[in-house]
Amino acid sequence: MRPARRLTATALLAALVLAGCGFAPRGALKLPAGFGPLAVSAADPYSPLVEGLRRDLARAGLAVAEGGEGAGARLAIREERWETRPISVDAFVAVREVETRYTVVFDLVDAAGAKRLDGARIELARDYVYEAAESFGNPGEQEIIQQELRRDMQAALLRRIDIALRDD
């Protein structure tokens, strides 16, 4: 079989497998009519999570109310918690693997004042190998993992909001 035909056959097979398993690209964030501008708030108004959510919601075409002025709906981040703990040690009781856990608890209230999500919780975790001999790199690695978890949390929050609002 010629390389061009082999490539075409492989692409066709991949498309059939993906279609057969139910894969479909995620659509844009769907908001009900009259949902209005959304205010995003947290105990720390300058939280990187809140800033990222505001940016992502604006990219999705939703009007984001700055400072809560003129907001019809509210997304309130009640709790944002980071935990880091060792998950394995070696024979010398030195930490070998570390887990970082990121938990967010939030509420979503629509423009009419109805709670769409009350105390919803999303928890994400990552683990990585900790090299004591290379300790200069571990704080940097921890920071990268936290950035990735925060980005994943923003996406998870948007998916949860999308699902809660599609019930209309």
Secondary structure by P-SEA (a helix, b strand, c coil): ccaaaaaaaaaaaaaaaaaaacccccccccccccccbbbbbccccccaaaaaaaaaaaaabbbbbcccccccccccccbbbbbbbbccccccccccbbbbbbbbbbbbbcccccccccbbbbbbbbbbbbbcccccaaaaaaaaaaaaaaaaaaaaaaaaaaaaaccc
